[in-house]
Amino acid sequence: MRRSSPCRCDPVTRRGHATNRHAGHGLRTRWISAALVAVAVACIVGLPRAAAAPPEPLSEGRSLNGLCLLCHSQSGLPAPTGGRQERPIAPVDPAAFGASAHGGEECVDCHAGQSALPHPLRTSLAQWGAGRATPCSECHPEANEGYLDSVHGTMVKLSDARAPACGDCHGDAHTVQPLQGWTEQERAGVCAGCHPGAGTRFLGALSHEEPSPDLLPSAFFAERFLIILTTLTLAFAVIHVELDLLRWLVARWTAHSGETSHGPSPEPPFASGGSS
Amino acid sequence: MDLLRNPRSLPAAVASPAAVPRAVPLRRAQVGETHVVRFDHHQRLQHVLMMSSFIVLALTGLPQKFGDLALSQWWVNTLGGLETVRAIHRTAGFVMLGDCLYHLCYLGYRMGVQRQLGPLRMVPSPKDLRDVLQTMIHFLGVAPEKPKFDRFSYLEKFDYWAVFWGIAMIGGSGLVLMFPLTATAFLPGQAIAAALAIHSDEAVLAVGWILIMHMFNAHLAPWIFPFNSSIFTGKVSARRYVAEHPLEWARIASTGLVPEPLPAQTPADEPLAAGTAQDASPVLRPRSGDGELSERTAGTSRFVETAPNLEPPWVGGDG
């Protein structure tokens, strides 16, 4: 049984569609309505900018940033939070982003999964916490490891809410500049945000790289020295304890053998004299 | 001192290890025995402060070093979060530093005011190296006898100086970490990174040494288990003293005021009731600082105070 169609044209070839005047009138009406709605939405979200630079069709190898910035360059854009309230999304300045250290990166490289529309409900990257949860570690794994080994990283591991995230020191990822371009005063100013009074001398306190003879030599040599000292000391302790115990066992065994064959023999005296 | 130069002149119970009374586990009754007061009140209090602060520091510091472990995260959350844990850790650190200061003042008073140079016995000497070698040879069964120790064996000296070293390293680096801005006022910034490495790595060394060597010699050794209480009571049985510190016992015996170690008068496995030894009361008590002695007899126990760091040893009242 063939299913009835609201259109009287041939459901397979669509012949006769153009000649159906009633149907064509309805179709026009729907297009006009859709256009009006689109214009209304565009007025709200700023389609005029998009009209000036209409998005290119999506294709492999082409940047999607322009498409993302259609909406995310606008201020006041709300985002659902999963509850009844909405939060505003900070706008991204396309020019500043393009000039930043991340200007050559794709939005979806950091905001993975957000290429789908509507966007899946996700927590802001800024609220993911520092270190392991941020996508920064995807491209900066060594810096992330160095960070996690620092006193700041300890705060992250132990869920301290005061732990500084990457952006707290390096600034907004959409405008961040390479660290080499910062003056010492600028960097010290960042430290002073949490450590009031921090000067340029304070800058040497933290590095995202492993200590080496060239970088943080005092920490490097102190660590190596203590590794050697700890190994030797604890090895001596283990050997001493084991030999002490072994000697005691041998003495007991000897005494036991002596008792069975020649009567009681004295117990071994206190072994090391190190207990009182 | 003649006794030290010529061990053959020592009493037989001291000079000949074969004649040394058999070791008795500390849990056995010591009622009626002669005890040596090895540690005075100050030393006992210093050890209590050191022990308690060390335990707190370890329990609040290691979770910070090994923050990746789920156990650390659970423990920190249980204690109220990292901020609380750091507050406890720093408080315990100040207690330990205060204890160190207390000990230094104690030493200064002993040596500077009372002119007692006994603490110098803690200074390492070439004999300690020989003792280490002889002990190892003895452990391996080559030498029949272990070395004869004076007031402090090489392990006790190591324990003592390790604490000095540890407090200097961990305490100093801890202060740098606690006051980084002040530290960078006169130190380069990388001193903070070095302080973090020193603080955490040295802590592992300290905890490892305590868990392995100190726990074995104070608790887990079969001839000690479960507990050596001398650092808390200050008293060590004379029989044990003769076995562990024969050279110092020789000096004590040379005063002529020390009775021979008495055999235990109670069943060997009977636990010592709390306060029994104290109630037995001492019999010898110093009347003045010049070493003149007064004697008081009560009960059956005898306590001989070596006046822990005095040279020559004097005999006194109970601890």
Contacts between the chains, C-beta under 8 A, distances in Angstrom:
chain1	res1	chain2	res2	distance
A	150	B	196	7.6
A	151	B	177	7.2
A	151	B	196	6.4
A	153	B	67	7.8
A	154	B	64	5.4
A	154	B	67	5.1
A	154	B	82	7.5
A	155	B	82	6.1
A	157	B	67	3.3
A	157	B	68	5.8
A	157	B	72	7.8
A	157	B	73	7.2
A	158	B	63	7.3
A	158	B	64	7.0
A	158	B	67	5.0
A	158	B	72	7.1
A	158	B	73	6.0
A	158	B	76	4.8
A	158	B	81	7.8
A	158	B	82	4.5
A	158	B	85	7.8
A	159	B	73	6.8
A	159	B	76	7.8
A	159	B	77	7.1
A	159	B	81	7.6
A	159	B	82	7.5
A	160	B	81	6.7
A	160	B	82	4.2
A	160	B	83	6.8
A	162	B	83	7.6
A	195	B	180	7.0
A	195	B	181	6.0
A	197	B	181	5.4
A	198	B	181	6.2
A	198	B	184	7.9
A	199	B	184	7.3
A	201	B	184	4.5
A	201	B	185	7.7
A	201	B	188	6.6
A	201	B	189	5.1
A	202	B	180	7.0
A	202	B	181	6.7
A	202	B	184	5.0
A	202	B	189	5.4
A	203	B	189	5.6
A	204	B	184	8.0
A	204	B	188	5.7
A	204	B	189	2.5
A	204	B	190	4.3
A	204	B	191	8.0
A	204	B	192	7.6
A	204	B	193	7.4
A	205	B	180	6.1
A	205	B	184	6.8
A	205	B	189	4.5
A	205	B	190	7.1
A	205	B	191	8.0
A	205	B	192	3.8
A	205	B	193	6.3
A	206	B	192	7.6
A	206	B	193	7.2
A	207	B	193	6.8
A	211	B	193	6.5
A	211	B	197	7.2
A	216	B	190	4.9
A	216	B	193	5.0
A	216	B	194	7.3
A	217	B	190	7.6
A	218	B	188	7.9
A	218	B	190	5.4
A	218	B	191	6.6
A	218	B	193	7.4
A	218	B	194	4.0
A	219	B	190	6.3
A	219	B	193	4.1
A	219	B	194	4.3
A	219	B	196	7.3
A	219	B	197	4.7
A	222	B	194	4.9
A	222	B	197	5.0
A	222	B	198	5.2
A	222	B	201	7.8
A	223	B	197	4.3
A	223	B	201	6.2
A	226	B	197	7.2
A	226	B	198	6.6
A	226	B	201	3.9
A	226	B	202	6.0
A	226	B	205	6.7
A	227	B	201	6.9
A	229	B	205	6.5
A	230	B	201	6.6
A	230	B	204	6.1
A	230	B	205	4.3
A	230	B	208	6.8
A	233	B	205	6.1
A	233	B	208	7.7
A	233	B	209	6.3
A	234	B	205	7.2
A	234	B	208	4.8
A	234	B	209	6.9
A	234	B	212	6.5
A	237	B	208	7.4
A	237	B	209	5.9
A	237	B	212	4.3
A	237	B	213	4.3
A	238	B	212	6.1
A	240	B	136	8.0
A	240	B	139	8.0
A	240	B	155	8.0
A	240	B	213	6.8
A	241	B	212	6.1
A	241	B	213	6.5
A	241	B	216	4.8
A	243	B	136	6.9
A	243	B	139	3.7
A	243	B	140	7.0
A	244	B	139	6.2
A	244	B	216	7.6
A	244	B	221	7.2
A	245	B	216	8.0
A	245	B	221	7.4
A	245	B	222	7.7
A	246	B	139	7.0
A	247	B	138	7.0
A	247	B	139	4.7
A	247	B	141	7.2
A	248	B	221	7.7
A	248	B	222	6.3
A	248	B	223	6.9
A	250	B	141	6.8
A	266	B	18	7.6
A	266	B	22	5.8
A	267	B	22	5.4
A	267	B	23	6.1
A	268	B	23	7.5
A	268	B	223	7.8
A	269	B	17	6.9
A	269	B	20	5.8
A	269	B	22	7.7
A	269	B	23	5.3
A	269	B	146	7.6
A	269	B	243	4.7
A	270	B	23	5.2
A	270	B	223	6.0
A	270	B	240	6.8
A	270	B	243	4.9
A	270	B	244	5.1
A	271	B	146	7.2
A	271	B	221	6.8
A	271	B	223	6.7
A	272	B	135	6.7
A	272	B	146	7.5
A	272	B	153	6.8
A	272	B	155	5.8
A	272	B	217	6.3
A	273	B	146	7.7
A	273	B	149	4.6
A	273	B	153	4.0
A	273	B	155	7.1
A	273	B	156	7.7
A	273	B	243	7.9
A	273	B	244	4.2
A	273	B	245	6.7
A	274	B	153	5.3
A	274	B	154	7.9
A	274	B	155	3.1
A	274	B	156	5.7
A	274	B	159	7.4
A	274	B	213	7.6
A	274	B	217	4.5
A	275	B	217	4.2
A	275	B	218	5.4
A	275	B	221	7.0
A	275	B	224	5.5
A	275	B	228	4.9
A	275	B	230	7.9
A	275	B	244	7.7
A	276	B	38	6.4
A	276	B	228	6.0
A	276	B	230	4.3
A	276	B	231	7.2
A	276	B	236	5.3
A	276	B	240	7.3
A	276	B	244	6.3
